[in-house]
């Protein structure tokens, strides 16, 4: 599979905008990964739409998840 460098630029731009729109998210994950995010921990996610309807899920953290989060945090810190 070929890698398109233009896609990387688009991802970086979108990540920068996301970080600008949600400035508390990266510090939250940074704090969590140092203390609470270990293999076996559970991450719970809930989304409430404008009508008040809510969907929820959770996932049990695996070592590979932590590696991905650390990678994303490194990339986000470069923005």
C-alpha positions as CSV (number, residue, x, y, z in Angstrom):
1,X,0.0,0.0,0.0
2,X,1.5,3.4,-1.0
3,X,1.6,6.3,1.4
4,X,0.5,9.7,0.1
5,X,2.4,12.6,1.8
6,X,-0.5,14.9,1.0
7,X,-2.7,12.8,3.2
8,X,-0.3,13.3,6.1
9,X,-0.6,17.1,5.7
10,X,-4.4,16.8,5.7
11,X,-4.3,14.7,8.9
12,X,-1.9,17.1,10.6
13,X,-4.1,20.1,9.7
14,X,-7.3,18.3,10.9
15,X,-5.5,17.3,14.1
16,X,-4.4,20.8,14.8
17,X,-8.0,22.1,14.3
18,X,-9.3,19.3,16.5
19,X,-6.8,20.2,19.2
20,X,-7.7,23.9,18.9
21,X,-11.4,23.1,19.2
22,X,-10.9,20.7,22.2
23,X,-7.9,22.0,24.2
24,X,-8.7,19.9,27.3
25,X,-8.6,16.5,25.6
26,X,-4.8,16.1,25.1
27,X,-4.0,17.2,28.7
28,X,-6.7,14.8,29.9
29,X,-5.2,11.8,28.0
30,X,-1.7,12.9,29.1
31,X,-2.8,12.8,32.7
32,X,-4.6,9.5,32.3
33,X,-1.9,7.7,30.5
34,X,0.5,8.5,33.3
35,X,-1.8,7.3,36.1
36,X,-4.8,5.4,35.1
37,X,-4.4,4.0,31.6
38,X,-2.8,0.7,32.1
39,X,-3.6,-2.7,30.5
40,X,-6.9,-3.9,31.9
41,X,-8.2,-0.3,32.6
42,X,-11.6,0.5,31.1
43,X,-12.3,3.6,29.0
44,X,-16.0,4.6,28.9
45,X,-17.3,6.8,26.1
46,X,-20.7,8.4,25.9
47,X,-22.2,10.7,23.2
48,X,-25.3,12.7,23.8
49,X,-26.9,14.2,20.7
50,X,-28.7,17.6,20.7
51,X,-32.0,15.8,21.4
52,X,-30.6,14.3,24.6
53,X,-30.3,10.7,23.2
54,X,-27.3,9.0,24.6
55,X,-25.2,6.1,23.3
56,X,-22.4,4.6,25.3
57,X,-19.7,2.0,25.0
58,X,-16.5,1.0,26.8
59,X,-13.3,-0.8,26.0
60,X,-10.7,-2.7,28.1
61,X,-7.3,-1.2,27.4
62,X,-4.6,-3.4,25.9
63,X,-0.9,-2.8,25.6
64,X,-1.3,-2.1,21.8
65,X,-3.9,0.6,22.6
66,X,-1.5,2.4,24.9
67,X,1.1,2.3,22.2
68,X,-1.3,3.9,19.7
69,X,-2.4,6.6,22.3
70,X,1.3,7.4,23.0
71,X,2.0,7.7,19.3
72,X,-1.0,10.0,18.8
73,X,0.1,12.1,21.9
74,X,3.6,12.5,20.4
75,X,2.1,13.6,17.1
76,X,-0.3,16.0,18.8
77,X,2.5,17.5,20.9
78,X,4.3,18.5,17.7
79,X,1.3,20.6,16.5
